[in-house]
């Protein structure tokens, strides 16, 4: 069985639409665990009332402790041999779980996780994700293969990927046990990149599977161009470097992020009259540098 885990934060309509798409299209054995991360209205109760005759749908009431915290709360009640973490603002239009499970089961000692092809729900012929390139050594930059490109044959070959995509990623329970759950230090951003590193350190490979497709409406929680997004994104980059790099690479990466990347980005925001975004970028970077080392 697959345990589908999704985090809801003031996104009741999106969450129900995602659930309905699985109820309509999915044929593989599954349960859906909705973790309500402290929504402003009692959305957990509304979800329970929406599906009174669906025992495979579980609802967990949680505090708002971020993306990883919400998913980890779902793990506590998950019963599946495979864990499928999926954003609540997604849809499926055909069965996908058996395809993803088959990819892991093709070499269970080697394959630890898999992400499906991601397309934009508003433009279903345009890709969001067809695998990730590796993060660069110092600047920690990567690219989503196929991003904003039209779907075509060159994107339809399964391949190993540097990282899973946080909007939709399946891991085996064995890989979870060996690598541990997602760390909760980030709150937002970089959780799946960090977790991908941990899974690979545990000896597993990660896969992109184009035969399974998920349609993504994009994030409704941390919109682009908001101070909250810039703060947590800037903070997360530094935390990632501190957690996952070693020796001179760590020093050079932190220096680059703090002395070049963040000031340059803040200056661009200031030139465009966006002082709040400039402040959020600098504050997030400083927070990432000075957070207690023991938390890492």
LOMIPA-153904 format. One record per residue (C-alpha): residue in three letters; chain; x, y, z. Coordinates in Angstrom, 2 decimals. Layout:
# residues N
pt residuo=ALA, cadena=A, u=X, v=Y, w=Z $
...
This chain:
# residues 296
pt residuo=UNK, cadena=A, u=0.00, v=0.00, w=0.00 $
pt residuo=UNK, cadena=A, u=1.00, v=3.61, w=-0.58 $
pt residuo=UNK, cadena=A, u=0.48, v=6.26, w=2.09 $
pt residuo=UNK, cadena=A, u=-0.21, v=9.57, w=0.35 $
pt residuo=UNK, cadena=A, u=0.71, v=12.43, w=2.67 $
pt residuo=UNK, cadena=A, u=-0.28, v=16.03, w=1.97 $
pt residuo=UNK, cadena=A, u=-0.09, v=19.19, w=4.06 $
pt residuo=UNK, cadena=A, u=-3.04, v=21.58, w=4.15 $
pt residuo=UNK, cadena=A, u=-2.63, v=25.20, w=5.23 $
pt residuo=UNK, cadena=A, u=-5.69, v=27.34, w=4.47 $
pt residuo=UNK, cadena=A, u=-6.10, v=25.46, w=1.21 $
pt residuo=UNK, cadena=A, u=-9.33, v=23.53, w=1.71 $
pt residuo=UNK, cadena=A, u=-10.61, v=23.71, w=-1.88 $
pt residuo=UNK, cadena=A, u=-7.25, v=22.70, w=-3.36 $
pt residuo=UNK, cadena=A, u=-6.89, v=19.83, w=-0.91 $
pt residuo=UNK, cadena=A, u=-10.36, v=18.47, w=-1.67 $
pt residuo=UNK, cadena=A, u=-9.75, v=18.77, w=-5.41 $
pt residuo=UNK, cadena=A, u=-6.52, v=16.81, w=-5.04 $
pt residuo=UNK, cadena=A, u=-8.27, v=14.12, w=-2.98 $
pt residuo=UNK, cadena=A, u=-11.10, v=13.90, w=-5.50 $
pt residuo=UNK, cadena=A, u=-8.62, v=13.39, w=-8.35 $
pt residuo=UNK, cadena=A, u=-7.17, v=10.33, w=-6.57 $
pt residuo=UNK, cadena=A, u=-10.62, v=8.96, w=-5.71 $
pt residuo=UNK, cadena=A, u=-11.62, v=9.29, w=-9.35 $
pt residuo=UNK, cadena=A, u=-8.47, v=8.05, w=-11.07 $
pt residuo=UNK, cadena=A, u=-6.25, v=5.93, w=-8.80 $
pt residuo=UNK, cadena=A, u=-6.58, v=2.13, w=-8.74 $
pt residuo=UNK, cadena=A, u=-3.55, v=1.06, w=-6.66 $
pt residuo=UNK, cadena=A, u=-4.14, v=0.45, w=-2.89 $
pt residuo=UNK, cadena=A, u=-3.60, v=3.69, w=-0.99 $
pt residuo=UNK, cadena=A, u=-4.55, v=5.80, w=1.98 $
pt residuo=UNK, cadena=A, u=-4.57, v=9.61, w=2.01 $
pt residuo=UNK, cadena=A, u=-3.31, v=11.40, w=5.09 $
pt residuo=UNK, cadena=A, u=-4.16, v=15.10, w=5.23 $
pt residuo=UNK, cadena=A, u=-2.15, v=17.05, w=7.80 $
pt residuo=UNK, cadena=A, u=-3.83, v=20.34, w=8.63 $
pt residuo=UNK, cadena=A, u=-0.97, v=22.64, w=9.60 $
pt residuo=UNK, cadena=A, u=-2.84, v=25.10, w=11.80 $
pt residuo=UNK, cadena=A, u=-5.27, v=26.57, w=9.26 $
pt residuo=UNK, cadena=A, u=-7.11, v=29.69, w=10.41 $
pt residuo=UNK, cadena=A, u=-10.51, v=28.01, w=10.24 $
pt residuo=UNK, cadena=A, u=-11.22, v=24.43, w=11.41 $
pt residuo=UNK, cadena=A, u=-10.44, v=22.96, w=8.00 $
pt residuo=UNK, cadena=A, u=-9.51, v=19.56, w=9.43 $
pt residuo=UNK, cadena=A, u=-13.09, v=19.08, w=10.59 $
pt residuo=UNK, cadena=A, u=-14.44, v=20.23, w=7.23 $
pt residuo=UNK, cadena=A, u=-12.29, v=17.68, w=5.42 $
pt residuo=UNK, cadena=A, u=-13.54, v=14.91, w=7.72 $
pt residuo=UNK, cadena=A, u=-17.15, v=15.90, w=7.02 $
pt residuo=UNK, cadena=A, u=-16.47, v=16.05, w=3.28 $
pt residuo=UNK, cadena=A, u=-15.53, v=12.34, w=3.16 $
pt residuo=UNK, cadena=A, u=-17.51, v=10.57, w=5.92 $
pt residuo=UNK, cadena=A, u=-17.67, v=7.25, w=4.04 $
pt residuo=UNK, cadena=A, u=-14.00, v=7.12, w=2.98 $
pt residuo=UNK, cadena=A, u=-12.01, v=5.28, w=5.70 $
pt residuo=UNK, cadena=A, u=-8.86, v=5.49, w=3.56 $
pt residuo=UNK, cadena=A, u=-8.78, v=9.26, w=4.17 $
pt residuo=UNK, cadena=A, u=-7.22, v=10.24, w=7.49 $
pt residuo=UNK, cadena=A, u=-6.97, v=13.77, w=8.87 $
pt residuo=UNK, cadena=A, u=-4.29, v=14.86, w=11.34 $
pt residuo=UNK, cadena=A, u=-4.55, v=18.16, w=13.21 $
pt residuo=UNK, cadena=A, u=-1.11, v=19.74, w=13.58 $
pt residuo=UNK, cadena=A, u=0.48, v=23.04, w=14.57 $
pt residuo=UNK, cadena=A, u=2.08, v=25.06, w=11.80 $
pt residuo=UNK, cadena=A, u=5.62, v=23.74, w=12.01 $
pt residuo=UNK, cadena=A, u=6.45, v=24.00, w=8.34 $
pt residuo=UNK, cadena=A, u=6.55, v=21.71, w=5.32 $
pt residuo=UNK, cadena=A, u=8.76, v=19.03, w=6.86 $
pt residuo=UNK, cadena=A, u=6.99, v=19.20, w=10.21 $
pt residuo=UNK, cadena=A, u=3.62, v=18.65, w=8.59 $
pt residuo=UNK, cadena=A, u=4.84, v=15.72, w=6.51 $
pt residuo=UNK, cadena=A, u=6.54, v=14.15, w=9.53 $
pt residuo=UNK, cadena=A, u=3.26, v=14.42, w=11.46 $
pt residuo=UNK, cadena=A, u=1.64, v=12.44, w=8.67 $
pt residuo=UNK, cadena=A, u=4.36, v=9.80, w=8.86 $
pt residuo=UNK, cadena=A, u=3.33, v=8.99, w=12.43 $
pt residuo=UNK, cadena=A, u=0.03, v=7.48, w=11.25 $
pt residuo=UNK, cadena=A, u=1.15, v=6.21, w=7.82 $
pt residuo=UNK, cadena=A, u=0.82, v=2.46, w=7.31 $
pt residuo=UNK, cadena=A, u=2.07, v=2.09, w=3.73 $
pt residuo=UNK, cadena=A, u=5.21, v=0.38, w=2.47 $
pt residuo=UNK, cadena=A, u=5.72, v=3.43, w=0.26 $
pt residuo=UNK, cadena=A, u=5.29, v=7.07, w=1.27 $
pt residuo=UNK, cadena=A, u=4.12, v=9.54, w=-1.37 $
pt residuo=UNK, cadena=A, u=4.49, v=13.17, w=-0.33 $
pt residuo=UNK, cadena=A, u=2.45, v=15.45, w=-2.56 $
pt residuo=UNK, cadena=A, u=1.48, v=19.11, w=-2.45 $
pt residuo=UNK, cadena=A, u=-2.18, v=19.80, w=-1.86 $
pt residuo=UNK, cadena=A, u=-2.32, v=22.07, w=-4.95 $
pt residuo=UNK, cadena=A, u=-1.83, v=19.17, w=-7.36 $
pt residuo=UNK, cadena=A, u=-4.01, v=16.87, w=-9.47 $
pt residuo=UNK, cadena=A, u=-3.75, v=13.54, w=-11.25 $
pt residuo=UNK, cadena=A, u=-5.67, v=12.60, w=-14.38 $
pt residuo=UNK, cadena=A, u=-4.76, v=8.91, w=-14.54 $
pt residuo=UNK, cadena=A, u=-3.32, v=6.27, w=-12.16 $
pt residuo=UNK, cadena=A, u=0.29, v=6.96, w=-11.15 $
pt residuo=UNK, cadena=A, u=1.05, v=5.04, w=-7.94 $
pt residuo=UNK, cadena=A, u=1.73, v=1.61, w=-9.46 $
pt residuo=UNK, cadena=A, u=4.15, v=3.18, w=-11.95 $
pt residuo=UNK, cadena=A, u=6.09, v=4.93, w=-9.18 $
pt residuo=UNK, cadena=A, u=6.13, v=1.84, w=-6.97 $
pt residuo=UNK, cadena=A, u=7.36, v=-0.26, w=-9.90 $
pt residuo=UNK, cadena=A, u=10.29, v=2.09, w=-10.42 $
pt residuo=UNK, cadena=A, u=11.44, v=1.62, w=-6.81 $
pt residuo=UNK, cadena=A, u=10.72, v=-2.13, w=-6.78 $
pt residuo=UNK, cadena=A, u=12.79, v=-2.63, w=-9.96 $
pt residuo=UNK, cadena=A, u=15.85, v=-2.41, w=-7.69 $
pt residuo=UNK, cadena=A, u=14.69, v=-1.96, w=-4.08 $
pt residuo=UNK, cadena=A, u=18.19, v=-2.13, w=-2.59 $
pt residuo=UNK, cadena=A, u=19.35, v=0.67, w=-4.89 $
pt residuo=UNK, cadena=A, u=16.32, v=2.82, w=-5.73 $
pt residuo=UNK, cadena=A, u=15.22, v=4.84, w=-2.70 $
pt residuo=UNK, cadena=A, u=12.93, v=7.50, w=-4.15 $
pt residuo=UNK, cadena=A, u=11.19, v=8.70, w=-7.29 $
pt residuo=UNK, cadena=A, u=9.41, v=11.81, w=-8.50 $
pt residuo=UNK, cadena=A, u=6.92, v=11.87, w=-11.38 $
pt residuo=UNK, cadena=A, u=6.89, v=14.27, w=-14.29 $
pt residuo=UNK, cadena=A, u=5.37, v=17.56, w=-13.16 $
pt residuo=UNK, cadena=A, u=3.33, v=19.76, w=-15.47 $
pt residuo=UNK, cadena=A, u=1.58, v=23.06, w=-14.86 $
pt residuo=UNK, cadena=A, u=-2.13, v=22.52, w=-14.27 $
pt residuo=UNK, cadena=A, u=-3.00, v=25.75, w=-16.07 $
pt residuo=UNK, cadena=A, u=-0.87, v=24.74, w=-19.08 $
pt residuo=UNK, cadena=A, u=-0.85, v=20.93, w=-19.16 $
pt residuo=UNK, cadena=A, u=1.48, v=20.75, w=-22.16 $
pt residuo=UNK, cadena=A, u=4.23, v=22.67, w=-20.32 $
pt residuo=UNK, cadena=A, u=6.68, v=20.98, w=-17.97 $
pt residuo=UNK, cadena=A, u=7.67, v=22.09, w=-14.51 $
pt residuo=UNK, cadena=A, u=10.01, v=19.19, w=-13.71 $
pt residuo=UNK, cadena=A, u=11.70, v=16.37, w=-15.59 $
pt residuo=UNK, cadena=A, u=14.52, v=15.81, w=-13.11 $
pt residuo=UNK, cadena=A, u=17.02, v=18.11, w=-11.39 $
pt residuo=UNK, cadena=A, u=20.62, v=18.86, w=-12.28 $
pt residuo=UNK, cadena=A, u=23.13, v=18.59, w=-9.39 $
pt residuo=UNK, cadena=A, u=23.68, v=21.61, w=-7.17 $
pt residuo=UNK, cadena=A, u=26.79, v=23.55, w=-8.12 $
pt residuo=UNK, cadena=A, u=29.69, v=23.18, w=-5.72 $
pt residuo=UNK, cadena=A, u=29.87, v=26.68, w=-4.17 $
pt residuo=UNK, cadena=A, u=26.90, v=28.73, w=-5.39 $
pt residuo=UNK, cadena=A, u=24.38, v=25.92, w=-4.76 $
pt residuo=UNK, cadena=A, u=22.53, v=26.54, w=-8.00 $
pt residuo=UNK, cadena=A, u=20.68, v=23.87, w=-9.93 $
pt residuo=UNK, cadena=A, u=18.09, v=23.65, w=-12.66 $
pt residuo=UNK, cadena=A, u=14.80, v=21.87, w=-13.14 $
pt residuo=UNK, cadena=A, u=15.19, v=19.94, w=-16.39 $
pt residuo=UNK, cadena=A, u=12.44, v=20.80, w=-18.86 $
pt residuo=UNK, cadena=A, u=11.19, v=23.79, w=-16.88 $
pt residuo=UNK, cadena=A, u=8.76, v=25.89, w=-18.96 $
pt residuo=UNK, cadena=A, u=9.38, v=23.69, w=-22.02 $
pt residuo=UNK, cadena=A, u=6.80, v=21.82, w=-24.02 $
pt residuo=UNK, cadena=A, u=6.54, v=18.12, w=-23.30 $
pt residuo=UNK, cadena=A, u=8.28, v=15.98, w=-25.87 $
pt residuo=UNK, cadena=A, u=10.09, v=12.66, w=-26.45 $
pt residuo=UNK, cadena=A, u=13.38, v=13.85, w=-24.94 $
pt residuo=UNK, cadena=A, u=11.69, v=14.17, w=-21.54 $
pt residuo=UNK, cadena=A, u=10.05, v=10.74, w=-21.57 $
pt residuo=UNK, cadena=A, u=13.01, v=8.58, w=-20.61 $
pt residuo=UNK, cadena=A, u=13.34, v=7.54, w=-16.96 $
pt residuo=UNK, cadena=A, u=16.63, v=8.64, w=-15.44 $
pt residuo=UNK, cadena=A, u=18.41, v=9.10, w=-12.18 $
pt residuo=UNK, cadena=A, u=18.02, v=12.62, w=-10.81 $
pt residuo=UNK, cadena=A, u=20.12, v=14.67, w=-8.42 $
pt residuo=UNK, cadena=A, u=17.10, v=15.51, w=-6.26 $
pt residuo=UNK, cadena=A, u=13.46, v=14.67, w=-5.80 $
pt residuo=UNK, cadena=A, u=10.83, v=17.38, w=-6.27 $
pt residuo=UNK, cadena=A, u=9.03, v=18.45, w=-3.11 $
pt residuo=UNK, cadena=A, u=5.69, v=18.81, w=-4.90 $
pt residuo=UNK, cadena=A, u=5.52, v=15.05, w=-5.52 $
pt residuo=UNK, cadena=A, u=8.01, v=12.46, w=-4.26 $
pt residuo=UNK, cadena=A, u=7.74, v=8.82, w=-3.27 $
pt residuo=UNK, cadena=A, u=10.22, v=7.00, w=-1.03 $
pt residuo=UNK, cadena=A, u=10.26, v=3.43, w=0.20 $
pt residuo=UNK, cadena=A, u=9.83, v=2.84, w=3.89 $
pt residuo=UNK, cadena=A, u=13.22, v=1.12, w=3.93 $
pt residuo=UNK, cadena=A, u=14.92, v=4.22, w=2.52 $
pt residuo=UNK, cadena=A, u=13.06, v=6.34, w=5.06 $
pt residuo=UNK, cadena=A, u=14.27, v=4.16, w=7.89 $
pt residuo=UNK, cadena=A, u=17.87, v=4.25, w=6.65 $
pt residuo=UNK, cadena=A, u=18.02, v=7.98, w=5.85 $
pt residuo=UNK, cadena=A, u=15.67, v=9.30, w=8.53 $
pt residuo=UNK, cadena=A, u=12.78, v=11.74, w=8.03 $
pt residuo=UNK, cadena=A, u=13.05, v=15.26, w=6.65 $
pt residuo=UNK, cadena=A, u=14.76, v=17.71, w=8.97 $
pt residuo=UNK, cadena=A, u=12.44, v=20.40, w=10.34 $
pt residuo=UNK, cadena=A, u=15.01, v=23.20, w=10.66 $
pt residuo=UNK, cadena=A, u=14.08, v=24.88, w=7.35 $
pt residuo=UNK, cadena=A, u=10.35, v=25.50, w=7.88 $
pt residuo=UNK, cadena=A, u=10.08, v=26.37, w=4.16 $
pt residuo=UNK, cadena=A, u=12.30, v=25.56, w=1.15 $
pt residuo=UNK, cadena=A, u=15.25, v=23.20, w=0.63 $
pt residuo=UNK, cadena=A, u=13.69, v=20.38, w=2.69 $
pt residuo=UNK, cadena=A, u=13.51, v=18.03, w=-0.30 $
pt residuo=UNK, cadena=A, u=17.02, v=18.98, w=-1.46 $
pt residuo=UNK, cadena=A, u=18.43, v=18.27, w=1.98 $
pt residuo=UNK, cadena=A, u=16.46, v=15.02, w=2.24 $
pt residuo=UNK, cadena=A, u=17.66, v=13.96, w=-1.20 $
pt residuo=UNK, cadena=A, u=21.23, v=14.37, w=0.04 $
pt residuo=UNK, cadena=A, u=20.50, v=12.25, w=3.11 $
pt residuo=UNK, cadena=A, u=18.84, v=9.48, w=1.06 $
pt residuo=UNK, cadena=A, u=21.81, v=9.35, w=-1.32 $
pt residuo=UNK, cadena=A, u=24.23, v=9.30, w=1.62 $
pt residuo=UNK, cadena=A, u=22.34, v=6.24, w=2.86 $
pt residuo=UNK, cadena=A, u=23.30, v=4.49, w=-0.38 $
pt residuo=UNK, cadena=A, u=20.19, v=4.97, w=-2.53 $
pt residuo=UNK, cadena=A, u=19.62, v=6.50, w=-5.93 $
pt residuo=UNK, cadena=A, u=16.78, v=8.86, w=-6.85 $
pt residuo=UNK, cadena=A, u=14.72, v=8.63, w=-10.03 $
pt residuo=UNK, cadena=A, u=12.59, v=10.70, w=-12.36 $
pt residuo=UNK, cadena=A, u=9.67, v=8.71, w=-13.78 $
pt residuo=UNK, cadena=A, u=7.94, v=10.32, w=-16.80 $
pt residuo=UNK, cadena=A, u=5.30, v=7.59, w=-17.15 $
pt residuo=UNK, cadena=A, u=3.59, v=9.09, w=-14.08 $
pt residuo=UNK, cadena=A, u=2.37, v=12.68, w=-14.40 $
pt residuo=UNK, cadena=A, u=1.22, v=15.12, w=-11.71 $
pt residuo=UNK, cadena=A, u=-0.32, v=18.50, w=-12.54 $
pt residuo=UNK, cadena=A, u=0.76, v=21.34, w=-10.24 $
pt residuo=UNK, cadena=A, u=-1.09, v=24.58, w=-9.66 $
pt residuo=UNK, cadena=A, u=2.05, v=26.03, w=-7.99 $
pt residuo=UNK, cadena=A, u=2.42, v=27.09, w=-4.38 $
pt residuo=UNK, cadena=A, u=-0.46, v=28.85, w=-2.66 $
pt residuo=UNK, cadena=A, u=1.40, v=29.17, w=0.64 $
pt residuo=UNK, cadena=A, u=4.51, v=31.24, w=-0.08 $
pt residuo=UNK, cadena=A, u=3.83, v=33.38, w=-3.12 $
pt residuo=UNK, cadena=A, u=6.68, v=34.77, w=-5.20 $
pt residuo=UNK, cadena=A, u=7.70, v=38.32, w=-4.45 $
pt residuo=UNK, cadena=A, u=6.69, v=38.29, w=-0.77 $
pt residuo=UNK, cadena=A, u=8.97, v=39.10, w=2.19 $
pt residuo=UNK, cadena=A, u=8.09, v=35.76, w=3.80 $
pt residuo=UNK, cadena=A, u=9.26, v=33.83, w=0.76 $
pt residuo=UNK, cadena=A, u=12.49, v=35.80, w=0.46 $
pt residuo=UNK, cadena=A, u=13.29, v=35.45, w=4.16 $
pt residuo=UNK, cadena=A, u=12.88, v=31.67, w=4.28 $
pt residuo=UNK, cadena=A, u=14.52, v=31.09, w=0.90 $
pt residuo=UNK, cadena=A, u=17.60, v=33.12, w=1.87 $
pt residuo=UNK, cadena=A, u=17.75, v=31.45, w=5.27 $
pt residuo=UNK, cadena=A, u=17.41, v=27.98, w=3.76 $
pt residuo=UNK, cadena=A, u=20.30, v=28.40, w=1.31 $
pt residuo=UNK, cadena=A, u=22.71, v=29.20, w=4.11 $
pt residuo=UNK, cadena=A, u=21.39, v=26.43, w=6.35 $
pt residuo=UNK, cadena=A, u=21.78, v=23.93, w=3.52 $
pt residuo=UNK, cadena=A, u=25.41, v=24.95, w=3.01 $
pt residuo=UNK, cadena=A, u=26.14, v=24.70, w=6.71 $
pt residuo=UNK, cadena=A, u=24.49, v=21.27, w=7.02 $
pt residuo=UNK, cadena=A, u=25.72, v=19.57, w=3.89 $
pt residuo=UNK, cadena=A, u=29.06, v=21.03, w=2.84 $
pt residuo=UNK, cadena=A, u=32.39, v=20.35, w=4.49 $
pt residuo=UNK, cadena=A, u=35.73, v=22.11, w=4.91 $
pt residuo=UNK, cadena=A, u=36.71, v=24.79, w=2.41 $
pt residuo=UNK, cadena=A, u=33.60, v=24.26, w=0.30 $
pt residuo=UNK, cadena=A, u=31.42, v=25.20, w=3.26 $
pt residuo=UNK, cadena=A, u=33.48, v=28.34, w=3.99 $
pt residuo=UNK, cadena=A, u=33.49, v=29.45, w=0.36 $
pt residuo=UNK, cadena=A, u=29.78, v=28.79, w=-0.10 $
pt residuo=UNK, cadena=A, u=28.76, v=30.67, w=3.06 $
pt residuo=UNK, cadena=A, u=31.03, v=33.57, w=2.08 $
pt residuo=UNK, cadena=A, u=29.52, v=33.67, w=-1.40 $
pt residuo=UNK, cadena=A, u=25.94, v=33.58, w=-0.12 $
pt residuo=UNK, cadena=A, u=26.50, v=36.22, w=2.58 $
pt residuo=UNK, cadena=A, u=28.96, v=38.60, w=0.92 $
pt residuo=UNK, cadena=A, u=27.96, v=38.43, w=-2.74 $
pt residuo=UNK, cadena=A, u=24.62, v=36.77, w=-3.49 $
pt residuo=UNK, cadena=A, u=22.47, v=38.28, w=-0.72 $
pt residuo=UNK, cadena=A, u=23.81, v=41.88, w=-0.99 $
pt residuo=UNK, cadena=A, u=23.47, v=41.79, w=-4.78 $
pt residuo=UNK, cadena=A, u=19.89, v=40.54, w=-4.58 $
pt residuo=UNK, cadena=A, u=19.01, v=43.12, w=-1.91 $
pt residuo=UNK, cadena=A, u=20.52, v=45.90, w=-4.03 $
pt residuo=UNK, cadena=A, u=18.38, v=44.88, w=-7.01 $
pt residuo=UNK, cadena=A, u=15.27, v=44.97, w=-4.83 $
pt residuo=UNK, cadena=A, u=16.20, v=48.42, w=-3.54 $
pt residuo=UNK, cadena=A, u=16.71, v=49.72, w=-7.08 $
pt residuo=UNK, cadena=A, u=13.16, v=48.62, w=-7.83 $
pt residuo=UNK, cadena=A, u=11.78, v=50.25, w=-4.71 $
pt residuo=UNK, cadena=A, u=11.16, v=46.94, w=-2.93 $
pt residuo=UNK, cadena=A, u=12.75, v=47.68, w=0.43 $
pt residuo=UNK, cadena=A, u=10.76, v=45.02, w=2.27 $
pt residuo=UNK, cadena=A, u=12.12, v=42.30, w=-0.01 $
pt residuo=UNK, cadena=A, u=15.67, v=43.62, w=0.38 $
pt residuo=UNK, cadena=A, u=15.33, v=43.54, w=4.15 $
pt residuo=UNK, cadena=A, u=13.86, v=40.04, w=4.11 $
pt residuo=UNK, cadena=A, u=16.74, v=38.76, w=1.97 $
pt residuo=UNK, cadena=A, u=19.40, v=40.17, w=4.30 $
pt residuo=UNK, cadena=A, u=17.59, v=39.14, w=7.49 $
pt residuo=UNK, cadena=A, u=17.06, v=35.60, w=6.23 $
pt residuo=UNK, cadena=A, u=20.72, v=35.26, w=5.29 $
pt residuo=UNK, cadena=A, u=21.85, v=36.53, w=8.70 $
pt residuo=UNK, cadena=A, u=19.44, v=34.18, w=10.45 $
pt residuo=UNK, cadena=A, u=20.87, v=31.26, w=8.50 $
pt residuo=UNK, cadena=A, u=24.41, v=32.14, w=9.53 $
pt residuo=UNK, cadena=A, u=23.79, v=32.75, w=13.21 $
pt residuo=UNK, cadena=A, u=21.32, v=29.98, w=13.99 $
pt residuo=UNK, cadena=A, u=22.59, v=27.71, w=16.77 $
pt residuo=UNK, cadena=A, u=24.97, v=25.08, w=15.39 $
pt residuo=UNK, cadena=A, u=23.46, v=22.42, w=17.68 $
pt residuo=UNK, cadena=A, u=20.13, v=22.71, w=15.82 $
pt residuo=UNK, cadena=A, u=21.86, v=21.64, w=12.62 $
